[in-house]
Amino acid sequence: MGSAGKVEQSSRRMLSNQSSNDSMELQKRCHLSEKSIAVLFTVVASLGYVSMGTMVAWSCNAFAKLHFNMDDSPEQQRLTLSESDEFSDNQKTSLAATPALTAAITAIAVYKLYYKIGTKLFMLSAAFLMVGSNCFLSFGDSFWYFSAGRVLAGVSAGICLTLIPPYVDEFASKQYKALLDNVLYVQFALGILIQLMSDLIPINEFSSVICSAFPIFLFIGFLFLPESARYLCAIQQVNRARAVLKKTHSNDALSVQIMENHLNHWQQSKYVAVPLRDSLRKLQNSRIVVPTLLLIIFQQFVGALPAMFYLPRIFTLTDGQYSPEWTAIYVAGIFVLSIPAYRLMNVQLPDYKLLLWSALLMATAMAGLGWHCHVQGMRGHSDENGHIPLLCGGIFIFLYAIGFQRVPWKWLDDSLEPENAFPVRTIATSISWASLYVCVRLVPTLLTHIGVGWLFWNMTIVLLFGVLFLLVAFPNMDKGAIPSKTLTECNSSSSSSASNLGPAEHVV
C-alpha cells in the first residue's frame, strides 16, 4: 500500500510538472506573464459588467428619447402618441426597476444549476440574452416589449453578478487580486458612462448598437476563455483545472500551495452544490459575516446606485450650472476614475477608517446639496452657486466608489470559509439586488412627495445611521478582526501538505 501510494504521488507530480512546463512554454511563446494573462481574462469577463452598467443607466433618458423622436422625426417613431401616453409613471418606474428584481431571482437559479451547466455556457447565454434585450428595447412598440427586454437584461445581469466574481477570483493570485477586483468596479461604472453618452445621440437604434457591442465582444471572448477551474474540478477534470490555474499563477511556493489547496477543495463533495440554507447555518465567522450581509443591504439604501437609474432627472431638479445630461455624464466620469485615482494617490488608510470617513463625508456632501436645493426652491433660479450640484455629486460618487461600493464585499470575501464562499456570496448578491429593486421603486415616489432636497437629506440621515451601525457592529475591525485569507489558505495548505508527507520528508 505504501509503495503504491508513493507511485501514485510520483505520477501526480510528473503530470503536474508536465502541465506546468506546457503552460510556461505557451506563455513564453506569447510573451505574456501570469499577471498579464489574468488581467486579459478579467478584462474580457468584465465586459459583462459594462453591459450591466448600460442596463442600469438605460432608464435615465429612454422615455425622454421616445418623446423626442415623436416630436422631431415622425419617420423614426417607435410608439404612437396614444400608446406613449399609456406609459404611466408607475410603468416607467417598473421598467427601470425590473432588471434588479430579475437579477436577484436569477442569482439563486444560476447557483442551483451551476454544477450542471458551468461558467462558460452560462456566460455565453448571458451575452446572447443581453443582445436580445437591446433588440427588444430598440425595436419594441409597446410596454410589454420593453418589459421583455428589461427582464432579459436582468437575467443576463444575474448570471454575470453570480459567476464573474468567483471566475475572476480563480485567476487572482495574492499579488494582484485587488487589481482584478477593481477592473470589475471600473467596468461597471464605464457601462453607465457609455450609456449616458450614447443617449446624446438622437437616433435610438444607434445608441443600441453601441451598447450591444459589449455583449457581442463578451460572447466572442468567452468562446476563447477557459472553463472555470472550480467547475472542472467538480466534474473531476482536475488536470484541465490545474492547467487553467497555472496560466495565471506564478510558480513560487506560496502560489503553488494556494492553487493546489483550491484544487483539493473544489473536488470535495462538501464544496460542490452546497445548499444555500446550509451555507448560512455552517458559518464559522458569523459574528462578522452577518453584519457584513446587513451592510451590503444597507449599501443600496445609501442611494448612489439607485440614483444612477434616474441621474438626469435628479439633476434637472437640482438646477445647476450645467445641463442635467452633461452633469450626469460628468458624475459618471468621476465614478469611472474614482478607484484608479485613489490607487494613484496611494493613500494608506485601513478599510474600516476609510468606510467611516467616506460615509461621514458623503453625508456632508448630501446635506450641502439638499441645502442648495432648499435655497433654490426658496429664492428661485440663480447661477450664483450653479457648480454645487456637480461638486457635491462628484464628491459623493467618488467616496462611494472607494468605500461603500467595494469594502463590504471585500470584508465578506475575507471572512468566508472556502466551502461557503460561493453560496454565501450568491445570497449576498441576491439580497443586494432585491434591496436595489426596492430603492429604485422608492426614488420617484420620494421625489414626487417630499422633493429632491429632502431626498438628499434622507440620504444624509441614512449615511449617519450607517456610521453608527459600523461603530456598533464592527467595534474591532480597525484592529484587524478579519484574518488575511491568503495567510489562512497558506496555513491550511501547509498543514495539509505536512499531514500528507511522511515523517522522513521535509518542506523546503
C-alpha positions as a printed NumPy array, in Angstrom:
array([[  0.   ,   0.   ,   0.   ],
       [  2.823,   2.413,   0.908],
       [  4.725,   1.771,  -2.355],
       [  1.519,   2.147,  -4.401],
       [  0.829,   5.455,  -2.685],
       [  4.339,   6.678,  -3.472],
       [  3.998,   5.656,  -7.127],
       [  0.667,   7.483,  -7.376],
       [  2.107,  10.579,  -5.705],
       [  5.116,  10.468,  -8.034],
       [  2.925,  10.163, -11.137],
       [  0.798,  13.1  ,  -9.997],
       [  3.929,  15.202,  -9.577],
       [  5.126,  14.224, -13.067],
       [  1.759,  15.179, -14.599],
       [  1.752,  18.445, -12.674],
       [  5.264,  19.306, -13.811],
       [  4.438,  18.426, -17.423],
       [  1.338,  20.693, -17.345],
       [  3.37 ,  23.473, -15.803],
       [  6.069,  23.191, -18.464],
       [  3.485,  23.242, -21.291],
       [  1.814,  26.298, -19.81 ],
       [  5.122,  28.109, -19.344],
       [  6.154,  27.287, -22.929],
       [  2.906,  28.756, -24.271],
       [  3.252,  31.894, -22.186],
       [  6.851,  32.413, -23.294],
       [  5.802,  31.999, -26.913],
       [  3.12 ,  34.678, -26.469],
       [  5.386,  36.865, -24.279],
       [  2.689,  37.142, -21.605],
       [  3.287,  36.889, -17.876],
       [  0.856,  35.236, -15.483],
       [ -0.349,  38.656, -14.366],
       [ -0.927,  39.812, -17.945],
       [ -2.979,  36.714, -18.731],
       [ -5.036,  37.153, -15.537],
       [ -5.732,  40.794, -16.41 ],
       [ -6.604,  39.848, -20.005],
       [ -9.057,  37.159, -18.859],
       [-10.57 ,  39.596, -16.353],
       [-10.996,  42.388, -18.907],
       [-12.85 ,  40.003, -21.235],
       [-15.082,  38.706, -18.429],
       [-15.7  ,  42.253, -17.161],
       [-17.413,  43.163, -20.44 ],
       [-20.434,  41.63 , -18.706],
       [-20.131,  44.36 , -16.085],
       [-20.033,  47.016, -18.827],
       [-23.316,  45.594, -20.13 ],
       [-24.779,  45.746, -16.614],
       [-23.784,  49.389, -16.39 ],
       [-25.614,  50.184, -19.637],
       [-28.628,  48.3  , -18.277],
       [-28.666,  50.442, -15.115],
       [-28.404,  53.764, -16.988],
       [-30.897,  52.839, -19.727],
       [-33.825,  54.319, -17.808],
       [-32.093,  57.701, -17.442],
       [-33.107,  59.021, -20.854],
       [-35.071,  56.236, -22.577],
       [-38.526,  57.775, -22.222],
       [-37.362,  61.31 , -22.984],
       [-35.787,  59.999, -26.203],
       [-39.05 ,  58.379, -27.211],
       [-40.855,  61.697, -26.836],
       [-38.043,  63.465, -28.681],
       [-38.329,  61.076, -31.598],
       [-42.081,  61.519, -31.812],
       [-41.926,  65.285, -31.754],
       [-38.971,  65.698, -34.108],
       [-38.813,  62.814, -36.541],
       [-42.113,  61.099, -37.351],
       [-40.368,  58.539, -39.537],
       [-38.329,  57.321, -36.523],
       [-41.31 ,  56.813, -34.213],
       [-41.476,  53.503, -32.389],
       [-44.624,  54.295, -30.402],
       [-47.774,  56.172, -31.359],
       [-48.714,  59.154, -29.222],
       [-51.665,  57.346, -27.681],
       [-49.518,  54.319, -26.813],
       [-46.858,  56.545, -25.303],
       [-49.442,  58.221, -23.1  ],
       [-50.206,  54.806, -21.646],
       [-46.739,  54.781, -20.088],
       [-47.757,  55.919, -16.632],
       [-45.203,  56.929, -14.005],
       [-45.704,  53.543, -12.375],
       [-44.941,  51.737, -15.646],
       [-41.795,  53.791, -16.182],
       [-40.641,  53.023, -12.644],
       [-41.441,  49.354, -13.208],
       [-39.367,  49.272, -16.396],
       [-36.466,  50.92 , -14.577],
       [-36.568,  48.585, -11.566],
       [-37.483,  45.239, -13.171],
       [-33.9  ,  44.143, -14.01 ],
       [-32.836,  44.465, -10.364],
       [-35.539,  42.081,  -9.144],
       [-34.942,  39.698, -12.055],
       [-31.204,  39.668, -11.316],
       [-31.87 ,  38.864,  -7.644],
       [-34.014,  35.849,  -8.579],
       [-31.661,  34.723, -11.349],
       [-28.674,  34.674,  -8.977],
       [-30.302,  31.912,  -6.913],
       [-31.326,  29.933, -10.007],
       [-27.843,  30.177, -11.502],
       [-26.262,  28.811,  -8.332],
       [-28.632,  25.848,  -8.246],
       [-27.9  ,  24.984, -11.901],
       [-24.218,  25.886, -11.935],
       [-22.714,  22.404, -11.486],
       [-24.864,  21.083, -14.354],
       [-24.001,  23.848, -16.842],
       [-20.726,  25.532, -15.907],
       [-19.42 ,  29.067, -16.214],
       [-18.688,  29.17 , -19.917],
       [-22.118,  28.135, -21.206],
       [-23.828,  30.391, -18.68 ],
       [-21.758,  33.401, -19.746],
       [-22.355,  32.756, -23.437],
       [-26.07 ,  32.665, -22.645],
       [-25.802,  35.923, -20.677],
       [-24.176,  37.686, -23.627],
       [-26.839,  36.376, -26.   ],
       [-29.647,  37.496, -23.671],
       [-28.21 ,  40.997, -23.356],
       [-28.107,  41.366, -27.147],
       [-31.717,  40.157, -27.28 ],
       [-32.637,  42.673, -24.59 ],
       [-31.176,  45.542, -26.612],
       [-33.161,  44.405, -29.663],
       [-36.425,  44.459, -27.705],
       [-35.644,  47.891, -26.248],
       [-34.696,  49.336, -29.644],
       [-37.431,  47.948, -31.833],
       [-40.256,  47.299, -29.37 ],
       [-43.521,  49.145, -29.86 ],
       [-45.335,  48.55 , -26.567],
       [-44.871,  48.37 , -22.826],
       [-44.704,  44.574, -22.99 ],
       [-41.842,  44.566, -25.489],
       [-39.938,  46.921, -23.209],
       [-40.747,  44.723, -20.209],
       [-39.448,  41.634, -22.034],
       [-36.249,  43.489, -22.874],
       [-35.697,  44.561, -19.28 ],
       [-36.396,  41.058, -17.962],
       [-33.82 ,  39.594, -20.359],
       [-31.334,  42.25 , -19.226],
       [-31.997,  41.297, -15.594],
       [-31.448,  37.588, -16.275],
       [-28.172,  38.396, -18.02 ],
       [-27.106,  40.63 , -15.126],
       [-27.968,  37.916, -12.589],
       [-25.71 ,  35.446, -14.413],
       [-22.848,  37.942, -14.606],
       [-23.146,  39.017, -10.975],
       [-23.168,  35.421,  -9.741],
       [-20.418,  33.925, -11.888],
       [-17.946,  36.622, -12.911],
       [-16.568,  37.449,  -9.407],
       [-15.759,  33.804,  -8.482],
       [-14.426,  33.216, -12.009],
       [-12.083,  36.186, -11.68 ],
       [-11.095,  35.073,  -8.165],
       [ -9.732,  31.876,  -9.675],
       [ -7.197,  33.962, -11.603],
       [ -6.441,  36.299,  -8.706],
       [ -3.101,  35.451,  -7.216],
       [ -2.413,  37.227,  -3.941],
       [ -0.239,  39.847,  -5.643],
       [ -2.926,  41.218,  -7.952],
       [ -6.328,  40.212,  -6.583],
       [ -7.152,  43.835,  -5.678],
       [ -6.291,  44.929,  -9.224],
       [ -8.637,  42.387, -10.81 ],
       [-11.472,  43.289,  -8.429],
       [-11.021,  46.965,  -9.279],
       [-11.252,  46.184, -13.001],
       [-14.802,  44.912, -12.424],
       [-15.85 ,  48.013, -10.484],
       [-14.394,  50.366, -13.106],
       [-16.012,  48.474, -15.982],
       [-19.43 ,  48.688, -14.34 ],
       [-19.076,  52.456, -13.963],
       [-17.798,  52.658, -17.552],
       [-21.01 ,  50.989, -18.764],
       [-23.07 ,  53.711, -17.054],
       [-20.94 ,  56.423, -18.668],
       [-21.186,  54.84 , -22.126],
       [-24.987,  54.615, -21.909],
       [-25.316,  58.241, -20.795],
       [-23.02 ,  59.439, -23.583],
       [-24.762,  57.357, -26.232],
       [-28.07 ,  58.835, -25.099],
       [-26.888,  62.147, -26.513],
       [-27.273,  60.589, -29.97 ],
       [-30.886,  61.263, -31.023],
       [-31.213,  58.046, -33.057],
       [-32.264,  55.344, -30.625],
       [-31.068,  52.455, -32.803],
       [-27.517,  53.815, -32.992],
       [-27.304,  54.003, -29.204],
       [-28.482,  50.4  , -29.043],
       [-25.789,  49.297, -31.486],
       [-23.102,  50.849, -29.263],
       [-24.456,  49.146, -26.141],
       [-24.902,  45.811, -27.953],
       [-21.244,  45.765, -28.98 ],
       [-20.096,  44.852, -25.461],
       [-22.18 ,  41.671, -25.006],
       [-21.162,  40.654, -28.55 ],
       [-17.495,  41.061, -27.604],
       [-18.224,  39.188, -24.361],
       [-19.71 ,  36.296, -26.343],
       [-16.73 ,  36.151, -28.711],
       [-14.26 ,  36.475, -25.834],
       [-15.789,  33.642, -23.808],
       [-15.523,  31.345, -26.795],
       [-11.761,  31.515, -26.229],
       [-11.623,  31.79 , -22.435],
       [-11.086,  28.576, -20.435],
       [-13.814,  26.916, -18.434],
       [-13.873,  27.635, -14.716],
       [-11.369,  25.545, -12.743],
       [-13.968,  25.19 ,  -9.975],
       [-16.438,  23.6  , -12.386],
       [-13.771,  21.371, -13.951],
       [-12.815,  20.037, -10.512],
       [-16.481,  19.385,  -9.714],
       [-16.776,  17.174, -12.816],
       [-13.447,  15.504, -11.972],
       [-11.339,  17.088, -14.726],
       [ -8.624,  18.102, -12.29 ],
       [ -5.706,  18.136, -14.733],
       [ -7.538,  20.577, -17.005],
       [ -8.342,  22.737, -13.971],
       [ -4.682,  22.721, -12.91 ],
       [ -3.597,  23.728, -16.406],
       [ -6.062,  26.641, -16.342],
       [ -4.833,  27.917, -12.971],
       [ -1.17 ,  27.631, -13.923],
       [ -1.705,  30.167, -16.688],
       [ -2.439,  32.878, -14.134],
       [ -0.475,  31.789, -11.047],
       [  3.25 ,  32.184, -10.608],
       [  5.483,  29.246,  -9.719],
       [  6.576,  30.441,  -6.28 ],
       [  5.934,  28.067,  -3.408],
       [  3.125,  30.078,  -1.798],
       [  1.139,  30.456,  -5.04 ],
       [  1.513,  26.755,  -5.834],
       [  0.355,  25.821,  -2.33 ],
       [ -2.733,  28.013,  -2.564],
       [ -3.513,  26.742,  -6.074],
       [ -3.267,  23.094,  -5.014],
       [ -5.358,  23.876,  -1.942],
       [ -8.105,  25.271,  -4.205],
       [ -7.961,  22.206,  -6.442],
       [ -8.256,  19.889,  -3.443],
       [-11.186,  21.86 ,  -2.028],
       [-13.173,  22.024,  -5.257],
       [-13.051,  18.245,  -5.659],
       [-14.596,  17.554,  -2.263],
       [-18.317,  16.888,  -2.084],
       [-18.833,  19.435,   0.708],
       [-17.729,  22.18 ,  -1.717],
       [-19.99 ,  21.096,  -4.598],
       [-23.589,  22.327,  -4.737],
       [-23.765,  23.274,  -1.059],
       [-27.421,  24.111,  -0.25 ],
       [-27.771,  27.845,   0.324],
       [-29.531,  27.353,   3.64 ],
       [-26.801,  25.036,   4.897],
       [-24.087,  27.52 ,   3.961],
       [-25.663,  30.063,   6.327],
       [-26.122,  27.513,   9.11 ],
       [-22.489,  26.393,   8.988],
       [-20.881,  29.824,   9.114],
       [-17.865,  29.764,  11.42 ],
       [-17.35 ,  33.521,  11.377],
       [-20.97 ,  34.616,  11.743],
       [-20.093,  37.494,  14.081],
       [-18.56 ,  39.279,  11.087],
       [-20.417,  37.69 ,   8.141],
       [-23.961,  38.502,   9.324],
       [-23.286,  42.231,   9.969],
       [-21.438,  42.377,   6.639],
       [-24.5  ,  40.98 ,   4.861],
       [-26.589,  43.669,   6.556],
       [-24.037,  46.248,   5.438],
       [-24.391,  45.017,   1.847],
       [-28.157,  45.538,   2.087],
       [-27.571,  48.944,   3.641],
       [-25.174,  49.768,   0.778],
       [-28.12 ,  50.094,  -1.63 ],
       [-30.094,  52.375,   0.697],
       [-27.191,  54.826,   0.673],
       [-28.699,  55.784,  -2.676],
       [-25.712,  56.017,  -5.03 ],
       [-26.643,  53.119,  -7.3  ],
       [-30.44 ,  53.735,  -7.251],
       [-29.737,  57.337,  -8.284],
       [-27.895,  56.058, -11.371],
       [-31.247,  54.869, -12.751],
       [-32.572,  58.477, -12.719],
       [-29.464,  60.671, -12.788],
       [-30.512,  63.309, -15.381],
       [-33.978,  63.624, -13.805],
       [-32.42 ,  64.235, -10.39 ],
       [-30.03 ,  66.868, -11.744],
       [-32.906,  68.545, -13.569],
       [-34.402,  69.249, -10.144],
       [-31.13 ,  70.498,  -8.597],
       [-30.985,  73.435, -11.061],
       [-27.23 ,  73.538, -11.598],
       [-24.889,  75.435, -13.888],
       [-24.642,  72.648, -16.476],
       [-27.388,  70.804, -18.325],
       [-28.759,  67.747, -16.48 ],
       [-27.449,  65.385, -19.174],
       [-23.912,  66.729, -19.003],
       [-23.917,  66.891, -15.21 ],
       [-24.907,  63.212, -15.176],
       [-22.096,  62.411, -17.636],
       [-19.528,  64.296, -15.52 ],
       [-20.622,  62.439, -12.372],
       [-20.46 ,  59.095, -14.216],
       [-16.98 ,  60.042, -15.452],
       [-15.892,  60.692, -11.86 ],
       [-17.37 ,  57.298, -10.948],
       [-15.169,  55.643, -13.599],
       [-11.984,  57.416, -12.496],
       [-12.507,  57.205,  -8.716],
       [-10.796,  53.896,  -7.961],
       [ -7.835,  54.435, -10.35 ],
       [ -7.34 ,  57.935,  -8.887],
       [ -7.475,  56.599,  -5.328],
       [ -4.895,  53.944,  -6.171],
       [ -2.624,  56.553,  -7.758],
       [ -2.869,  58.715,  -4.633],
       [ -1.51 ,  55.701,  -2.694],
       [ -3.417,  56.604,   0.477],
       [ -2.568,  54.098,   3.209],
       [ -5.864,  54.102,   5.094],
       [ -7.356,  50.943,   6.644],
       [-10.663,  49.87 ,   5.116],
       [-12.568,  50.41 ,   8.352],
       [-11.452,  54.02 ,   8.726],
       [-11.931,  54.595,   5.01 ],
       [-15.535,  53.417,   5.247],
       [-16.234,  55.536,   8.332],
       [-14.729,  58.731,   6.959],
       [-16.16 ,  58.27 ,   3.489],
       [-19.656,  57.797,   4.972],
       [-19.302,  60.983,   7.034],
       [-18.07 ,  62.997,   4.052],
       [-20.805,  61.555,   1.812],
       [-23.378,  62.64 ,   4.409],
       [-21.845,  66.132,   4.4  ],
       [-21.996,  66.315,   0.598],
       [-25.652,  65.262,   0.528],
       [-26.539,  67.698,   3.317],
       [-24.904,  70.502,   1.332],
       [-26.709,  69.511,  -1.866],
       [-30.026,  69.316,  -0.006],
       [-29.443,  72.815,   1.395],
       [-28.631,  74.09 ,  -2.115],
       [-31.93 ,  72.698,  -3.424],
       [-33.794,  74.214,  -0.466],
       [-32.282,  77.654,  -1.134],
       [-33.003,  77.405,  -4.852],
       [-36.598,  76.475,  -4.068],
       [-36.975,  79.463,  -1.731],
       [-35.249,  82.11 ,  -3.851],
       [-35.843,  80.801,  -7.343],
       [-33.257,  80.042, -10.021],
       [-29.794,  81.535,  -9.531],
       [-26.479,  80.861, -11.278],
       [-24.515,  82.048,  -8.269],
       [-23.909,  78.557,  -6.864],
       [-24.572,  76.558, -10.032],
       [-21.454,  74.439,  -9.541],
       [-22.708,  72.92 ,  -6.262],
       [-24.753,  70.008,  -7.736],
       [-21.763,  68.771,  -9.754],
       [-19.326,  69.354,  -6.89 ],
       [-21.44 ,  67.574,  -4.265],
       [-22.479,  64.803,  -6.673],
       [-18.863,  64.249,  -7.692],
       [-17.619,  64.074,  -4.099],
       [-20.448,  61.719,  -3.163],
       [-19.854,  59.284,  -6.024],
       [-16.061,  59.347,  -5.568],
       [-16.365,  58.416,  -1.903],
       [-18.999,  55.771,  -2.668],
       [-16.718,  54.152,  -5.282],
       [-13.716,  53.848,  -2.966],
       [-15.747,  52.982,   0.133],
       [-19.24 ,  51.512,   0.178],
       [-19.023,  50.022,  -3.301],
       [-16.079,  47.733,  -2.588],
       [-15.242,  47.46 ,   1.152],
       [-18.315,  45.431,   2.296],
       [-17.708,  42.879,  -0.474],
       [-14.018,  42.712,   0.436],
       [-14.899,  42.053,   4.062],
       [-17.347,  39.352,   3.025],
       [-14.751,  37.597,   0.842],
       [-12.116,  37.782,   3.573],
       [-14.4  ,  36.434,   6.307],
       [-15.861,  33.396,   4.5  ],
       [-14.554,  29.855,   4.705],
       [-13.717,  28.356,   1.275],
       [-16.641,  25.9  ,   1.318],
       [-19.147,  28.71 ,   1.993],
       [-17.682,  31.46 ,  -0.196],
       [-19.613,  30.725,  -3.402],
       [-23.081,  30.083,  -1.872],
       [-22.922,  32.945,   0.658],
       [-21.74 ,  35.395,  -1.973],
       [-24.666,  34.267,  -4.142],
       [-27.052,  35.004,  -1.263],
       [-25.409,  38.404,  -0.771],
       [-25.795,  39.198,  -4.466],
       [-29.45 ,  38.241,  -4.406],
       [-30.364,  40.284,  -1.328],
       [-28.298,  43.23 ,  -2.566],
       [-30.142,  43.449,  -5.863],
       [-33.512,  42.792,  -4.23 ],
       [-32.737,  45.786,  -1.988],
       [-31.751,  47.764,  -5.081],
       [-35.149,  46.958,  -6.607],
       [-36.899,  48.421,  -3.542],
       [-34.748,  51.556,  -3.662],
       [-35.259,  52.097,  -7.403],
       [-39.013,  51.836,  -6.879],
       [-38.828,  54.325,  -3.989],
       [-36.795,  57.117,  -5.614],
       [-39.551,  58.507,  -7.939],
       [-42.086,  58.325,  -5.105],
       [-39.8  ,  60.283,  -2.783],
       [-39.046,  62.857,  -5.485],
       [-42.768,  63.379,  -6.039],
       [-43.889,  63.521,  -2.408],
       [-41.017,  65.113,  -0.476],
       [-38.914,  66.784,  -3.183],
       [-35.3  ,  66.445,  -4.23 ],
       [-33.88 ,  68.454,  -1.298],
       [-35.477,  66.173,   1.277],
       [-34.35 ,  63.154,  -0.743],
       [-30.744,  64.26 ,  -0.248],
       [-31.35 ,  64.945,   3.44 ],
       [-32.841,  61.455,   3.819],
       [-29.679,  60.059,   2.241],
       [-27.699,  62.089,   4.8  ],
       [-29.665,  60.528,   7.651],
       [-29.197,  57.019,   6.206],
       [-25.439,  57.584,   5.97 ],
       [-25.256,  58.788,   9.577],
       [-27.111,  55.647,  10.658],
       [-24.556,  53.741,   8.604],
       [-21.715,  55.28 ,  10.598],
       [-23.486,  54.308,  13.82 ],
       [-24.004,  50.762,  12.523],
       [-20.302,  50.48 ,  11.658],
       [-19.273,  51.595,  15.147],
       [-21.674,  49.175,  16.866],
       [-21.463,  46.108,  14.594],
       [-17.73 ,  46.232,  13.798],
       [-16.094,  47.527,  17.002],
       [-12.736,  45.773,  16.473],
       [-12.482,  45.955,  12.708],
       [ -9.8  ,  48.641,  12.824],
       [ -7.637,  46.186,  14.812],
       [ -7.683,  43.534,  12.102],
       [-10.693,  41.441,  13.14 ],
       [-10.684,  39.648,   9.785],
       [ -7.599,  37.455,   9.285],
       [ -5.785,  37.507,   5.984],
       [ -7.384,  34.991,   3.646],
       [ -4.088,  34.344,   1.917],
       [ -2.425,  33.548,   5.234],
       [ -5.31 ,  31.282,   6.222],
       [ -5.166,  29.414,   2.927],
       [ -1.407,  29.113,   3.18 ],
       [ -1.58 ,  27.706,   6.709],
       [ -4.354,  25.325,   5.678],
       [ -2.372,  24.214,   2.674],
       [  0.811,  23.838,   4.707],
       [ -0.982,  21.743,   7.314],
       [ -2.487,  19.569,   4.588],
       [  0.881,  19.144,   2.913],
       [  2.567,  18.329,   6.202],
       [ -0.027,  15.681,   7.022],
       [  0.363,  14.08 ,   3.581],
       [  4.171,  13.993,   3.762],
       [  5.768,  11.167,   5.626],
       [  7.921,  11.793,   8.723],
       [ 11.102,  11.45 ,   6.648],
       [ 10.095,  14.252,   4.239],
       [ 10.613,  17.968,   4.847],
       [  9.091,  21.05 ,   3.281],
       [ 11.77 ,  23.322,   1.869]])
